[in-house]
Amino acid sequence: MDAAKVEFTDNAADGEAKREFAYGWPAEAAAIPALAARLTADRDKLLAEQKADWSSALKEFGNSDCIGCVNRDFSKTWEVVANLPRFLSLSYGFYAYTGGAHGNSASGGLVWDREADAAVEPRAFFTSAKAMQDVLGPRWCKALSGARRAKMGGEGPVDESTFPCPPIADLTVLLGSKGKTGFDRIGLIADPYVAGSYAEGDYEVTIPVTADILAIVKPEYKAAFNLGK
């Protein structure tokens, strides 16, 4: 029987106070036992932390009128970025509300190496953080400037005094594949507050793999990459 997509929820209520929790991963991840176990452990840890936090909030604010002080919401969803014979590249997005004016969201990713039966951080495919910054940084900053200008509806230069272009080290890095035979594009995501205000949301840029990007891939992983188009 083929593995199925996992969509887990655990919700509770205490009067008007609510706790909502959701965590999911795709069938491709569920089909790999070690990866499914890793995600299950992550889910269980996050759920236990939320339950403990909610319990503390109820004790402290349960008798007050501050519903925002006791409500809790968390969701984390994994999705397939690229599914290659050896590697399964995944991304996740999560949202967490722990009180206050609004919740916070963020992103991340990992690559599962089927041969090693282990997770590999996307950055670990490259020779160094400096090499990634030197090669990807200028393209990222140029694309980000255009994306910020488009989002703000302006045509002039973007004011970068408050939010200068963040380094690659501050971004989520994802390995993608348009041709579906090898990694041929790099996804870069700046979460809210990283490259702009909360109201601006996140910024995502996709960069095709070029010869200079291929040059900074570690030798043991070069066979998994193709030039992008």
Secondary structure, 3 states (H helix, E strand, C coil): CCCCCEEEECCEEECCEEEEEEEEECHHHHCCHHHHHHHHHHHHHHHHHHHHHHHHHHHHHCCCCCHHHHCEEEEEEEEEEEECCCEEEEEEEEEEECCCCCCEEEEEEEEEECCCCEEECHHHHECCHHHHHHHHHHHHHHHHHHHHHHHHCCCCCCCCCCCCCCCHHHCEEEEECCCCCCECEEEEEECCCCCCCHHHCCEEEEEECCHHHHCCECHHHHHHECCCC
